[in-house]
Amino acid sequence: MAIILIVAAVIIVAVVLGIVIVAQTRPTGSAQPFLPPREARGGVIKFECQDCGAELDKDAISDRQGLSFVSCSYCGSTYQLLEEPV
């Protein structure tokens, strides 16, 4: 009987540790696919906010911990850019 309780406790601890590890390794914020920017006149990079559609420039992109984020100055949304293979 004691062996069954020990095995059950080990399984529960392993499951809880697995959940904690997965939760800590997931990126925060809403991860959205990367929308390639388009070149406006004069070679200036422009793209649109995925939430409100406002036209943004490269200054809206910031790097945090090796990840790229967009911050829209119009609607206040912030989201992560994910690059998808072409």
Backbone as a ProteinNet text record, in pm:
[ID]
protein_1_A
[PRIMARY]
MAIILIVAAVIIVAVVLGIVIVAQTRPTGSAQPFLPPREARGGVIKFECQDCGAELDKDAISDRQGLSFVSCSYCGSTYQLLEEPV
[TERTIARY]
81.8	0	86.1	194.1	282.3	352.2	385.6	452.1	359.4	232.1	134.9	123.2	120.3	113.8	239.3	355.6	480.4	481.9	441.4	437.2	338.1	222.4	123.1	176.6	246.5	303.5	410.2	493.2	596.6	533.4	427.6	358.6	296.5	233.3	171.6	277.1	388.7	496.5	551.6	569.4	620.7	524.2	395.2	295.9	295.9	299.8	301.1	427.6	542.2	666	659.7	602.2	586.6	499.2	390.8	301.5	373	448.4	521.9	626.5	699.1	802.6	740.3	630.5	563.8	510.5	452.4	397.5	507.1	624.9	733.5	802.1	797	865.4	777	647.5	558.3	580.2	579.9	595.4	474.1	499	389.4	334.8	218.3	155.8	89.4	21.1	-44.5	52	90.8	183	106.3	145.1	78.6	179.7	133.5	226.6	283.5	404.6	471	407.6	368.9	317.7	429.6	476.3	590.3	556.5	644.7	619.4	631.1	569.6	581.8	665.4	730.7	812.2	727.3	726.8	657	752.5	705	791.7	914.9	1027.6	1152.3	1219.2	1173.8	1236.1	1206.7	1106.6	1071	980.1	1012.5	933.6	807.1	691.7	563.1	486.5	405.4	316.4	197.3	98.1	-26	-37.8	-100.5	-131.6	-233.8	-212.9	-305.3	-439.2	-443.9	-568	-653.5	-590.2	-669.6	-644.4	-539.5	-510.8	-434.5	-391.2	-315.9	-181.9	-136.4	-7.8	103.4	197.4	308	439.4	546.1	677.3	769.9	896.6	991.4	1011.8	980.4	996.4	897	792.9	694.2	744.4	856.6	911.6	1019.5	1012.6	1115.8	1157.2	1279.9	1330.3	1334.8	1277.3	1281	1320.9	1428.8	1477.5	1488.4	1536.3	1557.5	1432.1	1318.4	1193.3	1152.4	1084	1039.1	893.5	864.9	729.9	691.6	563	508.3	422.5	439.5	356.5	288	155.6	78.9	51.9	93.7	72.6	-70.9	-147.9	-286	-384.2	-380.1	-476.8	-416	-282.5	-216.9	-188.5	-220.3	-196.7	-48	-5.6	131.1	122.9	196	195	330.8	358.6	486	479.9	586.7	596.5	661.3	595.4	650.6	676.5	798.1	830.9	792.1	720.6	682.6	764.6	803.8	881.3	803.1	873.2	809.1	803.6
-120.1	0	126.5	126.1	242	266.1	159.5	173.3	241.3	207.3	267.6	417.2	456.9	598.4	674	611.9	675.4	693.4	592.4	601.2	709.2	713.8	815.5	955.8	972.5	1102.3	1144.7	1052.3	1082.2	1123.8	1055.1	1089.3	1228.6	1258.9	1391.5	1501.2	1480.8	1579.6	1598.9	1492.5	1502	1579.8	1555.6	1626.8	1775.9	1808.2	1947.9	2018	1954.3	2013.3	2033.7	1939.5	1953.8	2072.8	2090.8	2204.8	2335.8	2341.9	2463.5	2495.1	2396.6	2418.2	2466.8	2405.7	2448.3	2590.5	2623.2	2756.9	2862.8	2832.3	2929.4	2946.4	2847.9	2857.5	2914	2929.1	2986.1	3136.5	3192.6	3337.3	3410.3	3528.4	3608.4	3699.9	3752.5	3839.3	3756.9	3822.6	3750	3738.5	3618.3	3595.5	3592.4	3677	3687.2	3661.6	3610.1	3588.5	3720.5	3713	3831.5	3871.9	3996.2	4050.6	4132.2	4091.7	4163.3	4309.2	4400.2	4541.4	4571.6	4678.8	4720.4	4847.3	4868.4	4989.2	5102.4	5211	5330.4	5411.1	5522.8	5608.3	5649.4	5652.7	5693.2	5580.5	5456.3	5342	5330.3	5402.8	5396.1	5276	5195.7	5076.4	5117	5071	5097.2	4965.7	4952.1	4837.2	4877.8	4788.8	4822.5	4746.3	4810.6	4746.5	4637.3	4521.7	4409.7	4431.2	4519.6	4539.8	4653.6	4769.1	4884.2	4924.1	4869.3	4899.3	5029.1	5094.3	5219.5	5192.4	5286.3	5272.6	5304.3	5212.2	5226	5224.4	5274.5	5267.1	5182.9	5177	5089.7	5128.1	5251.2	5292.8	5223.9	5162.7	5092	4954.9	4908.6	4776.1	4791	4705.4	4703.5	4558.5	4540.7	4407.4	4391.5	4279.4	4246.5	4100.5	4075.3	3940.5	3860.6	3924.7	3857.1	3838.8	3893.5	3882.4	4021.1	4026.7	4154.9	4179	4299.8	4338.6	4467	4480.1	4602	4670	4800	4879.9	4986.5	4980.7	5076.6	5200.5	5316.6	5440.4	5492.5	5432.9	5476.7	5404.7	5269.5	5195.5	5140.8	5147.7	5103	4953.7	4878.1	4733.7	4703.6	4594	4544.5	4396	4353.2	4212	4171.8	4041.4	3986.4	3954.5	3983.9	3947.4	3809.4	3720.4	3587.9	3576.1	3539	3522.1	3380.8	3372.1	3242.1	3216.8	3090.4	3060.5	3093.3	3140.1	3177.3	3058.5
0	0	0	77.6	85.1	-48.5	-119.1	-249	-348.7	-346.4	-437.8	-409.6	-282.8	-247.1	-290.9	-276.6	-318.8	-471	-545	-691.1	-734.2	-670.9	-704.4	-675.2	-564.2	-528.9	-629.7	-672.9	-771.7	-904.2	-944.9	-1070	-1060.3	-949.1	-930.9	-933.4	-865.6	-864.4	-1005.8	-1080.8	-1217.7	-1306.9	-1292.7	-1373	-1338.3	-1210.1	-1168.1	-1218.3	-1207.3	-1257.8	-1409.3	-1481.4	-1625.5	-1660.9	-1589.1	-1613.9	-1585.1	-1476.9	-1441.6	-1548.1	-1594.6	-1696.8	-1826.5	-1868.4	-1992.3	-1978.1	-1863.9	-1842.7	-1844.2	-1794.9	-1790.7	-1925.2	-2012.7	-2141.1	-2250.9	-2225.7	-2326.3	-2333.5	-2455.3	-2467.7	-2411.9	-2357.5	-2303.8	-2411.5	-2390.6	-2489.4	-2597.3	-2684.3	-2791.6	-2907.7	-2937.8	-3048.1	-3179.2	-3269.6	-3398.8	-3508.4	-3622	-3731.8	-3782.5	-3832.3	-3884.9	-4016.5	-4024	-4148.9	-4210.8	-4329.5	-4385.9	-4413.6	-4374.9	-4400.2	-4548.4	-4589.3	-4728.2	-4732.7	-4844.6	-4858.9	-4912.8	-4841.1	-4886.2	-4973.7	-5021.7	-5103.2	-5024.7	-5091.6	-5026.3	-4950.9	-4966.3	-4900.3	-4752	-4700.7	-4559.1	-4537.4	-4437	-4406.8	-4330.8	-4378.2	-4313.2	-4303	-4200.6	-4188.2	-4103.5	-4094.3	-4024.5	-3893.4	-3795.4	-3667.4	-3694	-3636.3	-3659	-3588.6	-3489.6	-3416	-3472.7	-3500.3	-3543.8	-3688.6	-3751.8	-3890.9	-3912.7	-3804.5	-3818.1	-3885.6	-3966.6	-4032.8	-3934.2	-3920.5	-3826	-3901.8	-3839.3	-3901.1	-3814.1	-3853.5	-3783.7	-3637.6	-3599.7	-3460.5	-3367.5	-3423	-3341.8	-3298.2	-3355.1	-3323.7	-3217.3	-3115.4	-3011.8	-2986.5	-2939.9	-2907.9	-2757.9	-2710.3	-2567.9	-2554.7	-2487.4	-2461.9	-2591.5	-2697.5	-2823.3	-2907.1	-2865.1	-2938.9	-2987.2	-3100.7	-3156.3	-3119.9	-3071.5	-3034	-3106.5	-3137.3	-3196.3	-3091.2	-3075.2	-2986	-3070	-3076	-3155.1	-3070.7	-3121	-3047.5	-3063.1	-3152.9	-3175.5	-3082.4	-3081.9	-2999.5	-2870.6	-2857.7	-2735.1	-2728.4	-2833	-2828.4	-2846.8	-2786.6	-2800	-2830.1	-2931.9	-2967	-3020.7	-3011.5	-3055.8	-3204.8	-3274.3	-3415.4	-3425.3	-3495.5	-3521.2	-3669.8	-3704.7	-3844.8	-3886.7	-3997.1	-4051.3	-4175.6	-4198.8	-4318.8	-4444.6	-4544.4	-4671	-4761.8
[MASK]
++++++++++++++++++++++++++++++++++++++++++++++++++++++++++++++++++++++++++++++++++++++

